[in-house]
Amino acid sequence: MEKPLVQIRNLELSAATGRGEARILRSIDLDIERGSILGIVGESGSGKSSLANAIIGLPAGNTSKLSGEIVLDGVNLLSLDESGMRALRGSRVAMVFQDPMTALNPLFSVERHLVDVIKRRFPAVSRADATGRALAALEAVGIADPGLRLASYPGDLSGGMRQRVLIAMALLAEPDLLIADEPTTALDATIEAQIVSLLSDLKARLSGSILFISHHLGLVARLCERICVMYGGTVVELGDTAAIAAAPAHPYTRALMACMIDDQVSDAPLMFIPGEVPDPVAPVQGCIFAPRCAHVVEQCLRVAPQLRDLGASRKVACHRAGEIA
């Protein structure tokens, strides 16, 4: 069996805060298969973006601990120095960030952004060829009148168009792994649907893998082949999208699905998950979801559940998985 493109093992990330050390990621074990789309879903504060930043080598400035392994084709990224990671960014690994306005330089034209990516990735390419590739990339991501848009600046574009430019930049790098970190967060519902549809269309043309991060389980289910559900910096459920959508095994995954607006009866009160996400500074005993779980028992309060096989490529971190319905 072919090895996954990325293997993450026992990944721990902590950050120094005024209230003490915050545990952001807790013993993350995760594989990203070759040529696949893996969706990471969870509430704000679950560690999704921190995981993405750890993979691409851009942890927060207050990071106090980053340990474990992130192995890309046999190379542990955490063992590389900054120059080694810089060589991988924009070549083997590329990222589409949440806010396209802050990710694009307002002083550079769209053409400058795209051509710079091409010239850095493929130094032998001529300027004319690079411009042609940039034009084709804008067409590929559905930007109308791409010739005109090449001369535009980020401030001239709508949020949806800026996000498409970021996706075009990432595609021009021809990465082995494309990380899309909540790329639809700042967009309205119509543009959000267009971006998800674009990524869905592009996945057939990509030879690499996509890590798609969102707080919206419905988006992840429509786009991704596999889903990883995170809560409080841990992986609580992992498996094929169809299997999880049909029968979620973890109470948190069930709760997320119950909160999907599209599935709720018209005029009924909106569903929500009682309580708050865990404080990363506070010590945790037992299951991290226990304070918000409707199925908690004594064991949940004393012993932290391990991520275990549930059959059919499913894993879940719940003592009562398979017992509750």
Summary of the structure (lengths in Angstrom):
residues: 325
radius of gyration: 20.5
end to end distance: 33.6
largest distance: 67.7
contacts: 1022
relative contact order: 0.14
helix: 36%
strand: 24%
